[in-house]
Amino acid sequence: MTEANNIHKDVPCTFCGCLCDDLIIEVEGDRIVKNTNGCPISKERFVGHMENRCLEPTVKGNTVTLEKAVERAVEIIMSSKRLLIYGLSSTENDAQREAYRLAELTGSVVDNTTSVCHGPTILGAQESGEATTALAEVRHRSDLVIYWGANPAAAHPRHIPHYIRQPGEYIKDPKVDRKIWLVDVRATTTSRMVDKFIKIEPGTDLEVLQTLRALIRGNKLDVSEVGGISIPDLEEIATTMKTAKYGALFFGLGLTQSWGRHRNIDAAIRLIQDLNAHTKWGLMPMRGHYNVSGANKTCTWVTGYPYAVDFARGYPRFQPGEYTAVDMLARGEADALLNIAADPVAHFPRGAVSHLMSIPVINIDPKFNMTSQVADVNIPAAIAGIECDGAATRMDGLPLYLRKVIEPPPGVIPDREILKMIIDAVAKEMK
Amino acid sequence: MTEHIVLKNGTIFDPMNGIDGEVMDICISNGKIVESAPAGAKVIDLKGQAVMAGGVDPHSHIIGSKLNVARLTSPESNRHHPYPATKKTRSGVAGIIPSSYATGYLYSAMGYTTVVEPALPATKALGSWEEIEDIPGLDIGMLPLFCNSMISFKYIEEGDISGLAAYIAWTLKKVGGLGVKVVNPGGTYAWAYGKNVCGLDDEVPEWDVTPRTIMTGLSEAVQKLGLPHQMHFHPTNLGKPGNVYTTMQQLDALKATKPSGKKKETVHLTHMAFDCLGVVEEGMANWKDVASGGLTFADYYNKKKHFTADLGQITFGPSMTMTGDGPFQYSLYMMSGGKAKWSNIPVDVELPGGAGIVPFTFEPKSAANAVQWVGSIEFALSIKDLWRVFLSTDHPNGGPFLKYPLMMSWLMSKKQRDIWLEKVHKFASERSTIANIDREYSLNDIAITTRAAPAKILGLEKTKGHLGVGADADIAVYGFIPEKTDLASNPDLILKYFTQTQLTFKGGVQVSKKGIVGKQLQSRVISVHPELNEDLDRRINSELEEMMSKWFSHSFSNYPVPKRYREHIEMPTVIDATSIQA
């Protein structure tokens, strides 16, 4: 719904997992002219929403009607034996729910981008649980915030200024009462913003985490340094962590996807659990795509599992490494791909992409991306949170209602509507 | 879909209308039970079958972030329990924490038609409404948590019960809640500081409130609003040996709240199995000395009439503990020697400290587990008034709701109890009076404690929990001849017949037959919308805008659940609370 004066307040941003919902979006005619409060990326996403748009459905590069494109998509789906449905993290929850229905109906595999970002985080949590925190909770209480293997200044530009470097009910002066540290392997934009930068050697995250656990438990170590940090320095870090009133650990792909992967996360979780014997700590992954948390959530309630789900037997099975998109492609198992709101050609390893190029691809996305260059069928979609409504989940689990602030381009409909058309046609074929 | 149905010749158990095993016809028209159906109504012969109202479950965790965190962190709970799709129904998993569709189907198959999620973080309610879209076949209610919220504390600290009531009213309307849930008042908040509370007058960090002022303040606010369901209460000291005494103290403290309407009960004590552990004579409050508190609590229950209770029966085997009681969950993790998967989920402003989740296996050979198991059974068999109690496992805490038939068998069959007493640790017999109890629940008793009483406790007795004219046509038909089936001597039959109904009707629509769901019905949401007078409404809007804008990390205007998710499924009951002065 557009408001009378065409100024929309409290609009959630649909770029990263911060889901900042204080944007003021101004619309003039069919253009978004201003985004107040958003970070530079957010401004670009809203004001530039018409850039690089795919406006018409195509089959093999030729412009067709939406109905024809859906018809061809259904042909591909019906003739495939092992369809892979992938993406979903940059769209709203209802589209995801339709994707699971299609996967179930066709006995396919459905996976979201988690498998190439925080998949190991989930595996770590499956080993050890997860003692999380929440963003306002951190603002009110946390006197020590640690970023580990994350560069929020670049990837989550308002994480620090909007949520962390803000006064809270019990942290009156965020610059004095709250310390922000960064653990990373190199100096970054974030390292210049923090109170303390702890530079560790690449590939030593697991050792550093386990050392901290040992020191927090009061164990003595017979080495002089770990990960390039001297034991006395690590002891000081451990002591500060133990004596914080409320600590929060935000970690990024630098921890999740580096050497050790889910073992790193497992160790980080156990470190936080250990610290709770002394004081209060929680941790949180810095989720990238704005609704990848939502993709995990919807997939979990509908299928029981957060990603990498196979419906070949008529019920959901979960097996990361087997039903994850990269593995399905790299093994040459998928014989067709339905990609929704993601760009696997740009992000997947070469082996997976080379198989992807050899199979029919249906691509649903608002914009041209690298996957649309190789797709047999391209169907343009409305941008969720700008051109259609829906719900998404913030990195700490808070659900937010996304706004429609402007009409989509003529003839362009939301992901969920496109998927419903495909489902209806597939159901008819299967009767 | 047939709009009019006559169910002929069934043997009816409808305790709310005083019917105990009589052969009668039931007429259904447009989803309701009516006096007579028009000519041409579909006739279904239920000769030789037992008929009850649809089951009502006021305490089962089936929705929300804690459930999703549990599923996400414990795929092994569901891996070996697939639930395949059919032409008419969706697939899922059906272990101890079933997926959404399977949850709806499994309840339908068991003859349950109304379920309440008893722990809703209101600020996350949007996600719950989305989830309900995928849980078919039920009427669903949700109880928002108010017990550790900074906003509640502000009103309680100021002794402003009108403000507190208005905050509750505002929240119930904005997110579609049914009542007020209280979990470890002050204790979960203290957990944000790594602490807990245990005594009624313990300090809560940063605030001039105590467990006593929080629980009494909230119960008074509930009465002031005239909510149909009394305050739903999880006390402090959950899961601690000897807590039956502190639970009774807390219930005593709540006795000061005067009922505002006809209903005498002002508090519902939930999952008593976890709240009413005793200790042996001259014993200490530790696990070594734990004894059943069932009889002690039954005596108290028989004397004091201001509260209702449910069992929270533990059922042995794997379970998933999840409560808004963060420090309790942490203590379970510590009991595992720090080995268990411990999850903790704080919620901005409303639940600092956070809810917790720990997978847990109740072992028959564990003395502590056996004693806890026997306590709630001893209680249920020692109380006089069954109208103030309902059966629950606090799904999935004491075990999944799929084990309700097993719980029923322990109550309905002395033989079954004796079989199980052989299997479990001897303390179950030695530290309780169970061996001397011959009482067996009748079918009428089961109908009271699984439909009629819970409907009354929720304040839904007009339309739920009975088969009289005007009730919703939510009906469970069980495939046995009550007159000829000796369930007490054949406990396996209890499991067989109560796990799968012969037929289940929801709102006059047949949803399942012999446990197979053939009709996927959109669930509805039961909520309460208290109307405030203009002055109080204006006041609460401005005060909440100020507090929420200051304390939450998202915008005030994005707090309510938008109509788009609600209007097609919500059935709000508007109640008049305009007499509350601003």
Interface residues (C-beta under 8 A of the other chain):
Chain A: K9 D10 P12 D21 D22 N93 R97 R101 E104 I122 A125 Q126 E127 S128 G129 E130 A131 T132 T133 A134 L135 A136 E137 R139 H140 R141 Y163 E169 Y170 K245 Y246 Q273 D274 N276 A277 H278 T279 K280 G282 N296 K297 T298 T300 W301 V302 T303 G304 Y305 P306 F311 R313 G314 Y315 P316 R317 F318 D389 A391 T393 R394 D396 G397 L398 P399 L400 Y401
Chain B: S65 L67 N68 V69 R71 L72 T73 S74 P75 N78 R79 P82 Y83 P84 A85 R90 S91 G92 V93 G95 I97 P98 S99 S100 Y101 T123 K124 L126 G127 E130 E131 E133 D134 M150 W191 A192 Y193 G194 E206 Y330 Y333 M334 G338 A340 K341 W342 S343 N344 I345 P346 V347 D348 V349 P352 G353 G354 I357 V358 K550 W551 F552 S553 H554 S555 F556 S557 N558 V561 P562 R564 Y565
